């Protein structure tokens, strides 16, 4: 089974898949915007960015858990 190189969205736009950059293994491009597409973020020839790095777990140390805390009620 090969990897897809093209796709279609419900709005009619055509997608293309390219090798990505660091932090995101695949870049998705809007290869052709459909005449009926009303989504302003779909611009022909430009990539659609996934914010994969933003979905990673935080590297900050969380505050300590207070096991003796009781909420009201």
Number of C-alpha atoms within 10 A of each C-alpha: 3 4 6 8 10 14 14 14 12 7 14 14 20 18 20 17 17 13 9 11 9 7 11 13 10 14 15 19 20 23 20 17 19 18 9 9 14 10 11 6 10 20 17 15 13 13 18 14 11 13 10 10 10 9 8 8 7 8 6 6 6 7 6 6 7 7 6 6 7 7 5 4 3
